[in-house]
């Protein structure tokens, strides 16, 4: 499949996702009023829609025949993801998301908490119509998501955070939702247990790579992030490049890096990047991204060649090239 054709197909799927989200928000706003309207502003604020697109493609790859069967599950994933972003923004005291005011910045913390809860309820309602095995996968991932949030909060500005701690957080917050969405799609398609596990592993590897790319974009700055450069550093989050540099650097360099992390401001970006480059931490992160994407591709090798497989491979390339 040519790149242009793949991009067009993915754009069509994104349009389908957006149309369904708009329809749901309009329908729910007529019933629930302000909470649905406010929550809907975040849902409809844009985004790549990688998660629901990946769910639909995983369903197709696993042998699913009826697109209408998977749409509610794909929407469920996007609602739960958006709910977690609303609550994340509160914890991070973030003022913008995708270039727009966050809910708590615009409407206050109390309404933002409730909006996040409402979005979760929509996700559960859409996903709860499937068989117990699918619901169990989603319930487990939501629990892991909450657990990882607690762990991340405990590691704010914790310079002793190691790569294992980081991976635990990422598997719960970012990669777990990818993995659960792909596995759930396989279950809905009545795929074999082995196929479902391959989809789960594919999603996990993609999710880890996705977060590592975000770590690089946060440091280097990119308008596609929809938030200010260095947001994670300002919030005290221990990203992989920072963790790696703290492990590699010693003496005055490590002490200076620690000082920068604890007292960060925009004027320190150049010095921060100099220290990260001295530890080869950005390049190390690039290598990890490539490794996880290669593992993701290996899981796709289990499945026969088809359009869905080619489109998933194209999504892998899109994730790989986000920071270049």
VEXMI-596051 format. One record per atom (N, C-alpha, C): residue in three letters; y, z negated, x negated. Coordinates in steps of 0.2 Angstrom, whole numbers, plus 5000, padded with zeros to 4 digits. Layout:
N
ALAYZX...
% end
This chain:
324
UNK499450004996UNK500050005000UNK500650004996UNK501150054997UNK501750054993UNK502149994994UNK502649974989UNK503049924990UNK503549924996UNK503849984997UNK504249995003UNK503949985009UNK503350015010UNK502950005016UNK502749925017UNK502549895012UNK502449825013UNK503049785015UNK503549795012UNK504249765014UNK504349775021UNK504349835023UNK504449855030UNK503949815035UNK503349815033UNK502849775037UNK503049695037UNK503249675032UNK503349605032UNK504049585035UNK504549635035UNK505149625039UNK504949635046UNK504549675048UNK504349675056UNK504049615058UNK503549585054UNK503249515055UNK503849465056UNK504349465051UNK504849415051UNK505249425058UNK505349485060UNK505749495066UNK505349475072UNK504649475072UNK504249455077UNK504249375077UNK504249345072UNK504349275071UNK505049245074UNK505549285072UNK506249265074UNK506249275082UNK506049325085UNK506049335092UNK505649285096UNK505149265093UNK504749205096UNK505049145096UNK505349125090UNK505749065090UNK506349065094UNK506749115095UNK507349125099UNK507049115106UNK506549145108UNK506249135115UNK506149065117UNK505749025112UNK505548955113UNK506148915114UNK506648925109UNK507248885109UNK507648895116UNK507748955118UNK508148975124UNK507748935130UNK507048945130UNK506748915136UNK506748835136UNK506748805130UNK506748735129UNK507448705130UNK507948745129UNK508648725130UNK508848715137UNK508548765141UNK508648765148UNK508348695151UNK507848665148UNK507448605150UNK507748545147UNK507848545141UNK508048485137UNK508748475135UNK509148535136UNK509848525135UNK510048525127UNK510448475126UNK510848465119UNK510348455114UNK509848415115UNK509348405109UNK509048475107UNK508848515112UNK508548575110UNK509048625107UNK509648625110UNK510148665107UNK510348655100UNK510448585098UNK510648565092UNK510048575087UNK509448565089UNK508848575085UNK508748645083UNK508848685089UNK508848755088UNK509248785083UNK509848755082UNK510348785077UNK510048785070UNK509548735069UNK509248735062UNK508648785062UNK508348785067UNK507748835068UNK507948905067UNK508548925070UNK508748995070UNK509249005065UNK509348965060UNK509848965055UNK509649025049UNK509049045050UNK508849095045UNK508249075041UNK508149105036UNK507549085032UNK507049145031UNK506649135026UNK506149185024UNK505549195029UNK505449135033UNK504849135037UNK504249145034UNK504149125027UNK503549145024UNK502949105027UNK503049045029UNK502449005032UNK502149035038UNK502549055043UNK502249085049UNK501949155047UNK502349195043UNK502049255041UNK501349255037UNK501349205033UNK500749195029UNK500149165034UNK500349125039UNK499849105044UNK499549175048UNK499949215050UNK499749275054UNK499349315049UNK499549325043UNK499149365038UNK498449335037UNK498449275036UNK497849235034UNK497349245040UNK497649245046UNK497249255052UNK496949325052UNK497349375051UNK497049445051UNK496549445045UNK496749425039UNK496249425034UNK495549395035UNK495549345039UNK494949305041UNK494549335047UNK494849395049UNK494449425054UNK494749425061UNK495349385062UNK495649375069UNK495849445072UNK495749455078UNK495849515081UNK496449515086UNK496649455089UNK497149455094UNK497749415091UNK498349455090UNK498949425087UNK499249375091UNK499149385098UNK499449335103UNK499049265102UNK498449265099UNK498049205098UNK498349155093UNK498649185088UNK498849155082UNK499649135082UNK500049175087UNK500749165087UNK500949085088UNK500649055093UNK500848985094UNK500748945088UNK500148955084UNK500048915078UNK500548925073UNK500748995072UNK501249015067UNK501848975069UNK502048975075UNK502748945077UNK502648865076UNK502048845077UNK501948765076UNK502148755069UNK501848795064UNK502048775057UNK502748785055UNK503148825058UNK503848835057UNK504248775060UNK504048755066UNK504348695069UNK504248635065UNK503648625063UNK503548565059UNK503848565052UNK503848625049UNK504248635043UNK504948615044UNK505248645049UNK506048635050UNK506148555052UNK505748525055UNK505748455057UNK505848415050UNK505348435046UNK505348395039UNK506048405035UNK506348465036UNK506948485033UNK507548445035UNK507548435042UNK508048395045UNK508048315043UNK507448295042UNK507348225040UNK507448215032UNK507248275029UNK507348275021UNK508148275020UNK508548305024UNK509248315023UNK509548245024UNK509248205029UNK509548135030UNK509448095024UNK508748095021UNK508548055016UNK509048075009UNK509148145009UNK509448165003UNK510248165004UNK510448145010UNK511148145011UNK511548215010UNK511148265011UNK511348335010UNK511848355016UNK512348385014UNK512848405018UNK512748475021UNK512448515017UNK512348585019UNK511548605019UNK511348655023UNK510748685023UNK510748755024UNK510548795020UNK510648875021UNK511348895022UNK511848855019UNK512548875019UNK512848845025UNK512548805029UNK512848785035UNK512748705035UNK513248675039UNK513248595040UNK512548575042UNK512248525039UNK511648495041UNK511748455048UNK511248445051UNK511348415058UNK511648345057UNK511448305053UNK511748235052UNK512448235050UNK512648295046UNK513348295044UNK513848315050UNK513548355055UNK513848385060UNK513848335066UNK513248305068UNK513248275074UNK513048195073UNK512948175066UNK512848105065UNK512048095064UNK511948045060UNK511248025058UNK510748015064UNK511047975069UNK510647955075UNK510348015078UNK510748065080UNK510548125083UNK510148175079UNK510248165072UNK509848205067UNK509148185067UNK509048115067UNK508348085067UNK508048115074UNK508348105079UNK508048125086UNK507848205086UNK508348245083UNK508248315083UNK507648325079UNK507548295073UNK506948305069UNK506248285073UNK506348225076UNK505748205081UNK505648265086UNK506148285089UNK506048335094UNK505748405091UNK505948425085UNK505548475082UNK504848465081UNK504748405078UNK504048385077UNK503648395084UNK503948365089UNK503548365096UNK503448445098UNK503848485097UNK503748555098UNK503248585094UNK503148565088UNK502648585083UNK501948565086UNK501948505087UNK501348475090UNK501148505096UNK501548515101UNK501448545107UNK501148615106UNK501448655102UNK501148725101UNK500548725097UNK500448675092UNK499848675089UNK499248635092UNK499448595097UNK498948555100UNK498448595105UNK498648655106UNK498248695111UNK497548725108UNK497448715102UNK496948745099UNK496348685098UNK495748715096UNK495148665095UNK495348605090UNK494948555091UNK495048495088UNK495048505080UNK494648545078UNK494548565070UNK495248585068UNK495648625072UNK496248655070UNK496748595070UNK496748555075UNK497248505076UNK497148445071UNK496548435069UNK496348385064UNK496648405057UNK496648475056UNK496948495049UNK497648485049UNK498048505055UNK498748495055UNK498948425055UNK498548375059UNK498748305059UNK498648275052UNK498148295048UNK498048275042UNK498648295037UNK498848355038UNK499348385033UNK500048345035UNK500148335041UNK500748295043UNK500748225040UNK500148195040UNK500148125038UNK500248125030UNK499948175027UNK500048185020UNK500748205018UNK501148235022UNK501848255021UNK502248185021UNK502148145026UNK502448085027UNK502348035021UNK501648035018UNK501447995013UNK501848025006UNK501848085006UNK502248115000UNK502948105000UNK503248105006UNK503948085006UNK504048015004UNK503647965005UNK503747895003UNK503647894995UNK503147934993UNK503047934985UNK503647964982UNK503948014985UNK504548044981UNK505147994981UNK505247964987UNK505747914987UNK505647864982UNK505047834981UNK504847784976UNK505047814969UNK505047874968UNK505047904961UNK505847934960UNK506247914964UNK506947944963UNK507247904957UNK507447944952UNK507747924946UNK507247884942UNK506647894943UNK506047864939UNK505947904933UNK506147884927UNK506047924921UNK505347924919UNK504947874922UNK504247874920UNK503747914924UNK504047954929UNK503648004933UNK503348054928UNK502648054930UNK502248104926UNK502048164930UNK501748214926UNK501548274930UNK501048264936UNK500648214935UNK500148194940UNK500548174946UNK501048124945UNK501448104951UNK501848164954UNK502048204950UNK502448264953UNK501948304957UNK501348324955UNK500848364958UNK500648334965UNK500548264965UNK500448224971UNK500948234977UNK501548234974UNK502148244979UNK502148314982UNK502048364977UNK502148434979UNK501548454984UNK500948424982UNK500348444986UNK500448414993UNK500848364994UNK500948335001UNK501548365004UNK502048375001UNK502648405004UNK502748475005UNK502548515000UNK502648585000UNK502048625000UNK501548614996UNK500948654996UNK500448635001UNK500448575003UNK499948555009UNK500048595015UNK500748595017UNK500848635023UNK500648715023UNK500748745017UNK500448815016UNK499748815017UNK499348765013UNK498648765013UNK498348755020UNK498648705024UNK498448685031UNK498548745035UNK499148785035UNK499248835039UNK498748895038UNK498548905032UNK498148965030UNK497448945033UNK497248875031UNK496548855034UNK496448855041UNK497048835044UNK497048835052UNK496948905055UNK497248945051UNK497249015054UNK496549045053UNK496149025048UNK495449045047UNK495049015052UNK495148955054UNK494748915059UNK494848955066UNK495548965067UNK495649005074UNK495349075074UNK495249105068UNK494949165068UNK494149165068UNK493949105068UNK493149085068UNK492849115061UNK493249105056UNK492949125049UNK492449075047UNK492049085042UNK491549045039UNK491948985036UNK491548935034UNK491848875031UNK492048895024UNK491648935021UNK491848955014UNK492548995014UNK492649045019UNK493249085020UNK493849035021UNK493748985025UNK494248935027UNK494448905021UNK493948885016UNK494148845010UNK494548885005UNK494348955005UNK494649005001UNK495449005003UNK495549015010UNK496149015012UNK496548955011UNK496248895011UNK496548835010UNK496848835003UNK496348844998UNK496548844991UNK497048894989UNK497048954992UNK497549004992UNK498248974993UNK498248944999UNK498948915002UNK499148864997UNK498648824994UNK498848764990UNK499148794984UNK498848844981UNK499148874974UNK499848904976UNK499848944981UNK500548974983UNK501048924984UNK500848864987UNK501348814988UNK501648784982UNK501148764977UNK501348734971UNK501848784967UNK501648844967UNK502048894964UNK502748904967UNK502748894973UNK503348904977UNK503848844975UNK503548784975UNK503948724973UNK504248734966UNK503848754961UNK504048764954UNK504548814954UNK504548864958UNK505148914958UNK505748884960UNK505648844966UNK506248804968UNK506548764963UNK506148734959UNK506348684953UNK506848724949UNK506648784947UNK506948834942UNK507648854946UNK507548874952UNK508148894955UNK508748844956UNK508448784957UNK508948724958UNK509348714951UNK509048724945UNK509348714939UNK509748774937UNK509548834938UNK509848894936UNK510448914941UNK510348894948UNK510848914953UNK510648974956UNK510648984962UNK510449044966UNK510749034973UNK511149084976UNK511449074982UNK510849074988UNK510249104986UNK509749114991UNK509449044993UNK509548994989UNK509348924990UNK509648894996UNK510248914998UNK510648895003UNK510948825002UNK510948794996UNK511148734995UNK511448734988UNK511948684986UNK512248684980UNK511848684974UNK511948714968UNK511648714962UNK511548644960UNK510948624958UNK510848554955UNK510748504960UNK510648524966UNK510548474972UNK510048424970UNK509448444968UNK508948394966UNK509148344961UNK509448374956UNK509648324950UNK510148274953UNK510648294957UNK511148244960UNK510748194964UNK510248214968UNK509848174972UNK509348134968UNK509248144962UNK508848104958UNK508148124958UNK507948184961UNK507248204961UNK507048224954UNK506348204953UNK506048224947UNK505748284947UNK506048344945UNK505748404946UNK505348414939UNK504948464940UNK504448484934UNK504848494927UNK505348534927UNK505648544921UNK505948484918UNK506248434922UNK506448374920UNK505948334917UNK505348324921UNK504848284919UNK504548304912UNK504448374911UNK504148404905UNK504648384899UNK505248394900UNK505748384895UNK505748304893UNK505748264898UNK505648194896UNK505048174892UNK504548214893UNK503948204890UNK503948224882UNK504248284882UNK504248314875UNK504848294870UNK505448274873UNK505948254869UNK505848184867UNK506148164861UNK506148104858UNK506848084856UNK506848014854UNK507447994851UNK508148004855UNK508648024851UNK509348034854UNK509348084859UNK508848144859UNK508848194864UNK508648164870UNK508048134870UNK507848104876UNK508348054879UNK508648014875UNK509147964878UNK509648004881UNK509948054878UNK510448094881UNK510248124887UNK509648154888UNK509348184894UNK509348124900UNK509148064898UNK509148014903UNK509847994905UNK510247994901UNK510947984903UNK511248034907UNK511148094906UNK511348154910UNK511048144917UNK510448134917UNK510048124924UNK510348074928UNK510548014925UNK510847954929UNK511547964930UNK511948014927UNK512648014928UNK512848094929UNK512448124932UNK512548204932UNK513148224936UNK513448274933UNK513948314936UNK513948384934UNK514348424937UNK514248494936UNK514448514929UNK514948474926UNK515148494919UNK514548484914UNK514048454916UNK513448434911UNK512848494912UNK512948544916UNK512448594917UNK512248624910UNK512748644906UNK512648684900UNK512248634895UNK512448574895UNK512048524890UNK511348514893UNK511348504899UNK510648494902UNK510148554900UNK510448614901UNK509948674900UNK509848684893UNK510348664888UNK510148664881UNK509548614879UNK509548554882UNK509048504881UNK508348534884UNK508448564890UNK507848584893UNK507548644889UNK507948684886UNK507748744882UNK507448714875UNK507748664873UNK507448634867UNK506748614867UNK506648584873UNK505948564875UNK505548614878UNK505748674878UNK505448734881UNK505148724888UNK505548684892UNK505348654898UNK505348714904UNK505948754903UNK505948804908UNK505448864907UNK505348874901UNK504748924899UNK504048894901UNK503948834900UNK503348804902UNK503248804910UNK503848794914UNK503748804921UNK503648874923UNK503848924920UNK503748994921UNK502949004920UNK502748974915UNK501948984913UNK501548954919UNK501748894921UNK501348864927UNK501448904933UNK502048934934UNK502048974940UNK501549034940UNK501549064934UNK501149124934UNK500349094934UNK500249044932UNK499549014932UNK499349004939UNK499748974943UNK499548954950UNK499549014954UNK499949064953UNK499949124957UNK499349164955UNK499049164949UNK498449194947UNK497849164951UNK497849094951UNK497349064955UNK497349084962UNK497949084965UNK498049114972UNK497749174973UNK497849224969UNK497549294969UNK496849294968UNK496549244964UNK495849244963UNK495449224970UNK495849184974UNK495549164980UNK495549214985UNK496049264985UNK496049324989UNK495449374987UNK495249364981UNK494649414979UNK494049404983UNK493949344986UNK493349334991UNK493349384997UNK493949404999UNK493949445005UNK493949515004UNK493749555008UNK493649635007UNK494449655008UNK494449715005UNK495149745005UNK495349765012UNK495949755013UNK496249775020UNK497049765019UNK497349785025UNK498049785025UNK498349715024UNK498049665027UNK498249595027UNK498149565020UNK497649585016UNK497549565009UNK498149595005UNK498249655006UNK498849685002UNK499449655003UNK499649635010UNK500249605011UNK500349535008UNK499749505008UNK499749435005UNK499849434998UNK499549484995UNK499749504988UNK500449514986UNK500749554991UNK501449574990UNK501849504991UNK501649464996UNK502049394996UNK502049354990UNK501449364987UNK501349324980UNK501849354975UNK501949414975UNK502449454971UNK503149434972UNK503249424979UNK503949404981UNK504149334979UNK503649294979UNK503749224977UNK503849224969UNK503449264966UNK503449264959UNK504149284956UNK504449334960UNK505049364958UNK505749334961UNK505649274964UNK506249244968UNK506749214962UNK506449194956UNK506849164952UNK507049214946UNK506949284947UNK507049324941UNK507649374943
% end
